[in-house]
Each structure stands twice: as structure tokens, then as C-alpha cells.
Amino acid sequence: MSVTTTDDFSPAAAPLAEKLLAPALEIIARYPLGRSRSALLPLLHLVQTEEGHVSPRGVAFCAEVLGINKAQVGAVATFYTMYKRRPTGEYLVSVCTNTLCNVMGGQEIYDELTEHLGVGHDETTADGRITVEHAECLAACDYAPVVTVNYDFTLDEATPEGTIGMVEKLRNGEPVTPSRGARICSLKQMQFQLAGFADERDGAVADGVAGAPTLRGVTLAEQHGIAVADFNLDTPITKTKSPKDDSAKAVKDPSPATQTTEQTHESKIASVARKAVSAVKGAVTNRHAGQDVKTGDVKDPETRTAELRQPTMGEPDRTGDADAKQPVPGNAAEAAGVAQNATAGDGKPAGDTQRGESIVSETNAEHERGTGRGVNPGQQSAKPGTEEKK
């Protein structure tokens, strides 16, 4: 059961509840009643706005505010790489080292940057300002190699020297203008945006510009005078489907009078194909004909027999009971097989039941007739007359 007041939280979650309960309830209110668990992803980002990572008390807070257990929260927090499980620096610098960025120098950028900072992947500098990570893909292949800061594109067609210079500016508190995208913010501020809240900084989204590769299509259209006929940027987007075009329907479904000989021939082929499919379906449906089963029952005889012997896991096996309902063979082959089968045992080891003892005795007798010895291999080296009598 979820909690909605700070007094209801456990001691582990209470410190965060005092700071984050109001925005957490605002996030939960975005989802339909009874679907509050869907708010877990933005809630984990909200926790990182305060903690800088998903801490144990952050897990407890999310679990209690949503009414789920901590294992469920932890399963999500450990699955996605954007949820950090240990303290992260003020600026998360991600260097793409995937295929194209790697070919264009991404690995070289990562290697020189980590050597310069003295940290490795997912490690933070001693001043707590920079955390470095290599990213598998940052979805900007046309700008390769790319570097992001707190998930915003910062350097396009980056170089080792340019990346190191950018990082040093961040460490010294100097402003960094991104190649494109919004103004660089701290990781906690970015987590607030990822939780679904607007960036409140004045002019924060006006720093970066769209890059040339992104605008390439528009540029070519302008150069060649290509434009959409009668296009009006202010035209509202309709929310309903346009009326059906009868002429289009006529092309799709021509009347018999307008059908060509080729179309008629194709229709005949399609008709024959449909009849063949119907015949196959009928054969599949009737393949159980003659079996003593309920209407609509297409179970094989073995499954039916097992269910009759022990319908559910909570009922005992009634095999051998006079009152138990016995399966009825559906054909002669099945009847012959049932007649040759011995009654199923109770699953105990041989010798633990009267039937098991008789089987062991018969086997021993057959073995003695053939070898002069019993079946116990340990008795083969024993002297006659020394066997222990039962």
C-alpha cells in the first residue's frame, strides 16, 4: 500500500520523503488510478536529483510511495544504465566508443581523457566534479565522434584536445557552449528534467543550435527550390480521419463490370486457394473423430488419461480405486496398449511395497537360475553360508 504523508514513511525513507514527497505525488498523478507503479522510472530520476545516485534510502522511498517492495525497485534501478548505483560527479562526461565513433577516433578520445583525469570508466575525479564513462552509442553517427555532458550533446566531431579543454572548463566553473542542444547543467538538474519537469533556467534551451548534418535536407530543399505544394506552417493538425475517397475504393474494389480478364483469372485462383485452405482446416478439425472425448476436446489420449488419474495437484492419485473413473480407450490400438500395461505403482523404490517385493523376488529367482547367484554383487565374493538371513 502506498503512503502519502511523511509520517507514514519508514526511518530509511523519511529523510527523502520530507524533500521529495510533493514532486513524487505530482509524478504519480500523471498516471491512471491503479497504475501508479508506472511512475517508477521518473521517480528514480527524482531520487537522483537529491542523492546524485539511487541510494538504499532512495530505493526505500520509491518502494513505499508506490506500495511495492524494494526488490522490485532494485530490479529496475540495476537494469538501466542511467540510474547510478554510487555517487556520481557534477558532470557526467560520456564518450561514444561504438563502431563509427570508434573508427573516427572515439576510443582515442576516451583513452587520453581518462589518462588526463586519472580515472577510468564510471569513476569520478577526486574533486567530485567529473565522472567519465564510455558509451556504446549516443545516436549521433552523423556527428562522429561525439561527447555528451549530462546526456546533452556537447562536442560534435570531437578531438582529444577539444574534449580535455572542455572538461577543464567544467572543473574550473567556466561556461561551456555546446555544439548543439541546451545549455550545460549539472547532473542533478538534468535528473529533474528526466523526471518530467521543465528546465526553469532563463534561456537554457537557446544556447545550442541545430547542426549542419541535421539541417542537410532542409538546405538541399532550399537550394533546389523544393517545397510542399500549398504548405502552411500554421495549418492545424486534424485529429479525425478524412472522408473516404470513393474513387480510391473503386480502384481497390472494382465492380464486376470493370474487372479485366486478368483480374477475373486471379479471382478464380484465389477462390481455389481459399477452398484448399478450408479443406485442410476441416481435416485438422476432424483428426480426432471417433475418439471418446467431450465436444471441443482435442487433447491426446495420454493427457486425458493423466488428468483422469490425477485431475489436479491437490488430489491424490486414485489409480487402482474401484470407484475411480477409468479412461476409455478411443480406438483399438489404444485399447491394446492399455491391456498390456501393468497398473501404475505408487512411485516408491522397489521393495518398499508388496508389489515391489514380488518384482525383486522374481528377478532374483531368474538370476539365480541363470548364474547360481543372487543379484547382490556384494555377495559374489562371500563364502557360501555366510549370507545374513532376514
Secondary structure, DSSP 8 states (H G I E B T S, - for coil): ----SGGGS-TTTHHHHHHHHHHHHHHHTTS-TT-GGGGHHHHHHHHHHHHSS--HHHHHHHHHHHT--HHHHHHHHTT-TTS-SS---SEEEEEE-SHHHHHTTHHHHHHHHHHHHT--TTEE-TTS-EEEEEES--S-GGG-S-EEETTEEEESS--HHHHHHHHHHHHTT-----SSSS----HHHHHHHHTT----STTGGGS----TTTTHHHHHHHHTT---TT--TT----SS-----HHHHHHHS--TTT--HHHHHHHHHHHHHHHHHHHHHHHHHGGGTTS---TT----HHHHHHHHH-SSTTS---TT-SSS-----SSHHHHHHHHHS-----S--TTSSHHHHHHHHHHHHHHHHHHSS-S-GGGTTS-TT-S---
